[in-house]
Each structure stands twice: as C-alpha cells, then as structure tokens.
Amino acid sequence: MNLSPSQRNAFWKHYATAWSNHAAAAGIDPGDRAASDRWRRQLIFAETGRRSLTQVSRTRGFDRLLQRVCIEAGHCERAADVEMSAMRRIRARCEDCLRQICEIEARTDLETTLARWHYIGGILKHAYQGRDWPDVPEDDLEQIFRMLDTHRRRLLRRAGWGVRRGDAEHPMGYQFDRRFARGAHTVDLAANIREVPHAQ
C-alpha cells in the first residue's frame, strides 16, 4: 500500500534536514543527489526492509522510518511523537480486536475498556513472563494483536464464515471498528460501530 500524500510530505520535510546533517558530518556535498539517494535507500532498508519509499507500509514501516529520519534530523520531539502515535494505534487495534472477539462469542464480561485491558494483560503476562502491558514494547504488542486476530478468525470459521481472498468487506480480514451480532447459531456482520448509536 502506498504512503498517503501527507506521509510522503512529512518524510521529505524531515529527510531534507536529516540529509543536510548527515552530509555535513560526513563531509559530503549536500547537493550530491547520488549520495543522497544511496543514504536514503540505506535508511529505508535499515528501518523497513524495503528498497524504496514506494514499498513502505503506511503503518509500522512508515512509523519506524519517520522516527529514524526525525532522529537523524535532530527533531527529537517529533520522533517521540511518532513513537507514541504508533503505540496508541497498536493498543487501539488490540482493544478493538478483543471487542470483536467478545461480540462474536457474545461475551458480556468484557464490555468495558478496563476489563478488556485486564484480559489483554493476562495474555501478556502468560506470553511474556509476567510483564505488564505498559512495559511491553510495540513489536510485542503487534504480536499480541496477531494472536488476538488469529483467535478472532478461528471463531469466525467456527461460525461458518469461509475465506474469500480479495474481498475487503469480508469479516475474516481485520477491519478497525467492525461490528458483529451473535444470533442463536450464527454470527452476522453488523454496521460499523461508528454508525451504531450508543445506548444511553
């Protein structure tokens, strides 16, 4: 998936300063486009494993790359903001995936955010030798999300949902804010949670 225009603009804005700093420190002419291209590709590969900016994912790949470029540019406050945004996103995805699991299973014991995080905390303590979730790095939270999503898909298969490749609306693929409704013997796809009025 290609980066959004705002993501590309953010990258190039910070990269310009990062390259100037690197060129000055290494004694390279800042106008040397070939050297700039080589260094940029090295940064992209080091942080994302990709060869080009066009191959970088919009989420974790871009977050890592932008954080590194901000550090190289000396924009430490912006680098810290990028790191915190990435953590907020993965935590939100973990919580939302667990909410979907609760809806699929028709569980009522995990209806609050606090209860869901206690549940996720239990998974973390079991999987990561007793660490609490605030102490778990982003990569480990990404692994927790994958575990939750695997369980979510397993439950959907048991409920009769098959796999249809290439269908973005099919519930087997994770989508933030997706809502499920459990019947007596079925699990149905409901409207997005944002479109469902909150109970008063």
N, C-alpha and C positions, 0 to 999 in steps of 0.2 A: 504494500500500500504506500503510495507516495505521500510525502510530507505536505501539510497544508501550506498555503501561501504565508500565513503568519509564522509558522515554524521555520520555513526557509528564510524569511526576513530576519527572524531572531538569530538563526545560525550565522548568516552573513554579517550581521551587525557586530556580533561578538567576535567572529572569526577575524575581521579586519584588524581589530586591536590585538588579538592573540598573535596573529602573524607578524605585526609590527614589533611586538615584544620579543618574539622568538628570533626574528631576523636581526634585531639589534643585539641580542645576547649571543647569537651565533656568528655575528659579523657578516651576515648575508645582505645583499642589496634587497631592500623591501620591494623593489619593482620587478624582481626576478620571478616571473609568472611560473616558470617550470619548477623552481624550488618551492614556491607557494603551493602549487598543485601536488607535488610529492609529499610535502609535510601534511597538507590537508588529508590526503588519502591515507597517510600513516595514522593520523588521529582517528579517522573514521574506522579504519580496520582495527585499531587497538581497542576502541570502545564498543564497537558493534559487531565485529567480524565480517563486515561488508566492505566492498571495494569502492562504492560510490555513494554519494548522498542520496541519489535516487532509489537506492535499495534499502535505506534505513527505515525501520518501522516507526510509526507515529508515536508509539508509547515508550516502552522501556529503552529501545535503541536510541530514540531521539533524546530522551531524558539524560541518558549517560553521556551522549556526545555533547549536548549543550552544556552539561555540568563541567565536563573537561575543558571545553572551549572557554567557558567563563573563567575557570581557574587560570588557564593559560593567559587570558586577557587581564587578569588581576581583578576581575569583578566577583569577588568572593561572596558578597551579599546575594548577588543574583544566583550564584552557584548553590548557595544554601537554600534559596527559594525553590530552585529546580528540584533539589533532593527532597524537600518537604512535600512538594506537589506530587511527586512520584509516590511517596509513602501514603499520602492521603488517598490517591487513586487506587492503589492496590488494597488498602484497607477497606475502601468503599466497595470494591469488587468482591472481596471476601465476604463482607457482611451481606451484600445483595445476593450472592450465590447461596449463602446459607438461608436467607429468606425464601428463595425459590425452593430449596430443598424442603423447608417447613411447609410450604404451600402444596408441594407435590405429595408429601406424606400426610398432609392435613394435621400437622403438629400444632398444638396450641401452647406448648410450654416454652416456646422461644419467640414470643411475639414482640418483645422489647429489644432495643438495640443492646442494652446491657446484658440481657440473657443470651443473645446471640454471641456477644463477645466472650462471655464465660464459656460457651460451647467451643468457640474457636480457640480460646485459651487452653482448654482441655486437650485439644488436638495438638497444639504447640508443645504443651508440657510432655505429652506422650511421645511426640516425634522428635523433640529437641531437648531431651534430658532435663526437663523441669524448668526451662526458661519461660518467663512471662512474655506475652506478645509485644510489649513496648521494647523489649530487649532484642527482638528478633530482627535481623537485617532484611532489607527489601527483597533480596533474592530468595530468602527462606519463606517470606510471606507469599511470594509468587508461587513457590512450591505448594504452600498450603492452599492457595487458590486452585491450583491444578488438582489437588486431592479432592477438594470440595466439588469442583466441576465434574470430575470423573464419577463421583458418587451421584451427583445430580443426573448425569446422563444414564447411569446404571438404573436409577429409579424410573426414568422416563422409558427406557427399554422394557422394563418390567411392566409398565403401564400400557404397553402396546405401541409406543412411538418407535418407528424404524428410522434408519439413517437415510437421508436424501442429500446427496452431495450437491453443492452449488446453490442450495435454497437458503438464502439468508434469513428468511422468516421461519424456517423450521426450528422447533424448540430444542433440538439436540445441540445446536450451536449456541454458545452462551451469548446472551444479549443483556446488557445492563437494563434494569427496570422492567424486565419481562414479568408478567403476572400469570399464575396458574390457578385453576379452580379444580378441586378434587370432588368428584362425584362418588357414588356408591362403588362403582367398579371402573371408573375412568378418571383420567387426568386431562383436563381441557385447557387449551391456551386461552387466557382471558386478555382483556385490553391491557395496554401498558399501565403500570402503576400510577404514572403521572396523570393518566386520563380517568382514573378511578377516584371518585370523591371519597375523602376521608370521613370515617364515621365520627359523628360528634359525641 
